[in-house]
Structure formats: structure tokens, C-alpha cells
Amino acid sequence: MSLHVIPGLAVALTLVAGPAVPVSPRSADASTVATALQRKYDTVHDFSADFTHSYTGGILGKTVTEHGRVYVKKPGLMRWEYAAPNKKLFVSDGVKIYSYIPADRQVIVSSVPPADQATTPTLFLAGKGDLNRDFVATLVDWPGTPPEAEALKLVPRHPQRDYDWLILVVGRQSLQIRRLVTRDAQGGTSSITFTDVKENVGMPDRLFTFKIPRGVDVVTDNPQR
């Protein structure tokens, strides 16, 4: 899994109560929920949260569960720190995305796509992409969705390499994203649950600077540079 799939992870949640449209229980259609959610996230500057990331896939349908903390700051800055069971680090400085697994002693460097191509779920969280422009939305009954929340299924308008669709579980009144689920072309499911969310705390840009460690292999998406 790569940072692009975190959202499906790094898979594409920056939240502050803004001029969001109130969404009452079962009174709104998917378009209204998507519009309200986009308006809310358009007002957010930064956020952090603890996360639990579970991925189920492969022939045996084995589930792998990991834990960590994520930091996001607009525009385009992200830091996913995986703490257990293995340490991993995914950092976007707005231009490049760095994927680092210390045990592999390798850093993968890729380019952040332009805003009009940023349909990766995690990039939406970082202020790139647009729900109404990039997806077709429907409300669905998703297992584990609490009564006070809605599950919004988003199908990309243009086929994506890393995922077929994603689901955002959001509070009806707060519009806070509680869970993000994606399904890939191989039938694997990635689910990220967010807790202890902190919004607009004024994060420093240096939090999103990545320094390549000594002695690691570096793989880039542009080997000529």
C-alpha cells in the first residue's frame, strides 16, 4: 500500500465548523451532504487525529491493522506517522510525497498531482480536489455507521488506479469525518477510523519537512532528475 492508497493511505479531512449546511437525519440527499461537507472542509486550515488503519485483501482475505497519528495542513501538507505494529512515515510537503519504512531502508519519492487531478482521498483532506467535481455521491447503509452519522459513497467520475470507490462516514450535525473506506480493483478494502481530532491548532510548516536519512535507497518517479 502506498500513500496514494491510504485514502485509500497514503488514502485522500481538514475540519473546522464553518458555514456548513445543516444536515438533519435522513432529510438530505447525497448531493446536499457532499456540498455541506465540501463547504466545511473549505474553511479548515489544519487538523490532527489518531487513526486506526485496517486493510483486508489478498487470496485469504487477511486483515492487517495499524495505528498512528496524522497531521494535515492546507494546502497539500500531510504527515502520516505509523507507530504500531511497524513504524512507517508518509510525508507530503506540497510538492513531493515521501514514503519511508525504516525496516526496508528505502524512501520512495513521488510528485503531488495538480489540484485538478487530485482525486486521491487523502489529497482531498489536504485541500486538493473537490467532492462535487471529482465524484458521484450516494448515501448508503454501511456496516458500523452510528445512528447520528451518514455514510456517503463517492465514485470517481474518472477511473482511478488505486481505488474503485470510497465511503466517508460523517456526523450529520458536525460533518466531522469519522471513518474513510476505500475498495481497490483487487477487491481489497482499506478502512481508516479517526479519533481525538484537533482542528486549526496552527501547525508549523517544518512538521511537513522530510529529510532523507543516510544510507537508504531512494526511488523516484522521475529517475532522470
KEGU-129858 format. One line per field, with one value per residue (C-alpha): residue number from 0; residue in three letters; x, y, z. Coordinates in steps of 0.02 Angstrom, whole numbers, plus 50000, padded with zeros to 5 digits. Layout:
N
num	c(NUM  ...)
residu	c(Ala  ...)
xx	c(X  ...)
yy	c(Y  ...)
zz	c(Z  ...)
//
This chain:
225
num	c(0  1  2  3  4  5  6  7  8  9  10  11  12  13  14  15  16  17  18  19  20  21  22  23  24  25  26  27  28  29  30  31  32  33  34  35  36  37  38  39  40  41  42  43  44  45  46  47  48  49  50  51  52  53  54  55  56  57  58  59  60  61  62  63  64  65  66  67  68  69  70  71  72  73  74  75  76  77  78  79  80  81  82  83  84  85  86  87  88  89  90  91  92  93  94  95  96  97  98  99  100  101  102  103  104  105  106  107  108  109  110  111  112  113  114  115  116  117  118  119  120  121  122  123  124  125  126  127  128  129  130  131  132  133  134  135  136  137  138  139  140  141  142  143  144  145  146  147  148  149  150  151  152  153  154  155  156  157  158  159  160  161  162  163  164  165  166  167  168  169  170  171  172  173  174  175  176  177  178  179  180  181  182  183  184  185  186  187  188  189  190  191  192  193  194  195  196  197  198  199  200  201  202  203  204  205  206  207  208  209  210  211  212  213  214  215  216  217  218  219  220  221  222  223  224)
residu	c(Met  Ser  Leu  His  Val  Ile  Pro  Gly  Leu  Ala  Val  Ala  Leu  Thr  Leu  Val  Ala  Gly  Pro  Ala  Val  Pro  Val  Ser  Pro  Arg  Ser  Ala  Asp  Ala  Ser  Thr  Val  Ala  Thr  Ala  Leu  Gln  Arg  Lys  Tyr  Asp  Thr  Val  His  Asp  Phe  Ser  Ala  Asp  Phe  Thr  His  Ser  Tyr  Thr  Gly  Gly  Ile  Leu  Gly  Lys  Thr  Val  Thr  Glu  His  Gly  Arg  Val  Tyr  Val  Lys  Lys  Pro  Gly  Leu  Met  Arg  Trp  Glu  Tyr  Ala  Ala  Pro  Asn  Lys  Lys  Leu  Phe  Val  Ser  Asp  Gly  Val  Lys  Ile  Tyr  Ser  Tyr  Ile  Pro  Ala  Asp  Arg  Gln  Val  Ile  Val  Ser  Ser  Val  Pro  Pro  Ala  Asp  Gln  Ala  Thr  Thr  Pro  Thr  Leu  Phe  Leu  Ala  Gly  Lys  Gly  Asp  Leu  Asn  Arg  Asp  Phe  Val  Ala  Thr  Leu  Val  Asp  Trp  Pro  Gly  Thr  Pro  Pro  Glu  Ala  Glu  Ala  Leu  Lys  Leu  Val  Pro  Arg  His  Pro  Gln  Arg  Asp  Tyr  Asp  Trp  Leu  Ile  Leu  Val  Val  Gly  Arg  Gln  Ser  Leu  Gln  Ile  Arg  Arg  Leu  Val  Thr  Arg  Asp  Ala  Gln  Gly  Gly  Thr  Ser  Ser  Ile  Thr  Phe  Thr  Asp  Val  Lys  Glu  Asn  Val  Gly  Met  Pro  Asp  Arg  Leu  Phe  Thr  Phe  Lys  Ile  Pro  Arg  Gly  Val  Asp  Val  Val  Thr  Asp  Asn  Pro  Gln  Arg)
xx	c(50000  50063  50019  49909  49804  49776  49629  49627  49846  49940  49717  49649  49492  49529  49390  49328  49150  49115  48965  48910  48732  48641  48605  48460  48429  48380  48314  48455  48507  48685  48718  48668  48781  48927  48903  48894  49049  49147  49097  49154  49321  49348  49355  49484  49668  49743  49699  49773  49698  49740  49699  49672  49705  49643  49669  49584  49640  49734  49676  49646  49564  49688  49665  49812  49780  49897  49892  49966  49933  49904  49937  49865  49888  49824  49874  49939  50040  50020  50113  50057  50156  50126  50179  50121  50146  50284  50348  50310  50312  50224  50255  50190  50273  50151  50268  50334  50269  50397  50358  50480  50480  50635  50644  50660  50791  50708  50624  50501  50481  50333  50257  50097  49971  49898  49741  49630  49695  49694  49553  49655  49555  49697  49735  49555  49593  49741  49637  49662  49519  49332  49194  49063  49182  49276  49144  48966  48891  48757  48701  48720  48691  48867  48900  48955  48887  48816  48637  48697  48806  48787  48887  48924  48985  49092  49128  49262  49199  49359  49431  49570  49717  49719  49535  49361  49261  49269  49149  49154  49063  49022  48924  48757  48769  48958  49005  49163  49237  49245  49293  49360  49341  49408  49395  49532  49522  49584  49440  49542  49462  49556  49472  49537  49449  49489  49484  49549  49530  49606  49568  49651  49791  49919  50042  50216  50269  50427  50319  50298  50481  50560  50748  50807  50904  51082  51114  50941  50895  50796  50670  50590  50451  50571  50737  50811  50819)
yy	c(50000  50173  50345  50362  50215  50272  50350  50245  50284  50364  50354  50563  50785  50959  51011  51170  51218  51343  51397  51216  51174  51086  50905  50829  50642  50567  50735  50771  50688  50640  50799  50906  50808  50818  51005  51034  50928  51019  51188  51134  51072  51227  51326  51216  51262  51112  50961  50808  50644  50472  50340  50154  50088  49914  49832  49670  49589  49450  49274  49231  49397  49428  49588  49697  49832  49977  50130  50303  50490  50601  50787  50889  51071  51162  51174  50999  50962  50792  50683  50505  50428  50241  50185  50003  49864  49934  50110  50197  50378  50463  50649  50770  50940  51003  50962  50787  50638  50538  50359  50288  50119  50113  49922  49925  50064  50140  50306  50319  50495  50539  50701  50776  50783  50951  51005  50967  50787  50759  50636  50531  50535  50591  50737  50797  50805  50917  51042  50972  50902  50935  50813  50878  50898  50734  50610  50548  50538  50423  50389  50206  50094  50048  49922  50005  50177  50252  50321  50501  50483  50463  50354  50445  50336  50426  50351  50443  50519  50460  50285  50284  50165  50145  50128  50098  50198  50270  50295  50438  50411  50586  50656  50727  50885  50908  50845  50779  50633  50482  50346  50331  50168  50127  49974  49935  49846  49683  49681  49740  49857  49994  50074  50221  50271  50442  50486  50628  50753  50926  51066  51231  51223  51319  51184  51240  51202  51116  50971  50927  50934  50766  50740  50582  50475  50424  50255  50224  50186  50323  50279  50422  50440  50538  50445  50573  50703)
zz	c(50000  49960  50023  49870  49927  50103  50071  50013  50135  50088  50068  50004  50318  50369  50484  50563  50593  50457  50355  50331  50279  50423  50382  50479  50496  50328  50267  50145  49984  49942  49844  49993  50111  49988  49966  50154  50183  50049  50122  50294  50235  50131  50295  50383  50396  50485  50590  50675  50733  50797  50667  50653  50478  50431  50262  50209  50047  49962  49922  50105  50146  50285  50386  50439  50569  50606  50719  50716  50705  50555  50533  50389  50342  50189  50054  50020  50177  50262  50385  50425  50569  50589  50762  50776  50738  50625  50605  50439  50386  50239  50215  50084  50078  49946  49802  49838  49936  50035  50086  50214  50300  50412  50410  50219  50221  50068  50029  49884  49816  49705  49642  49713  49569  49514  49607  49458  49457  49645  49668  49790  49952  50064  49949  49971  50156  50118  50021  49846  49744  49755  49805  49685  49539  49559  49621  49602  49777  49851  50030  50081  50231  50284  50424  50586  50544  50706  50707  50715  50559  50372  50253  50090  49947  49818  49648  49548  49386  49303  49337  49467  49475  49664  49709  49637  49764  49938  50082  50206  50371  50438  50584  50525  50629  50648  50474  50555  50459  50572  50450  50273  50175  50001  49888  49763  49596  49676  49799  49948  50074  50166  50318  50421  50582  50659  50844  50955  50812  50842  50719  50675  50802  50697  50645  50591  50412  50475  50533  50349  50300  50264  50273  50184  50309  50272  50196  50123  49943  49856  49721  49624  49496  49385  49376  49256  49393)
//
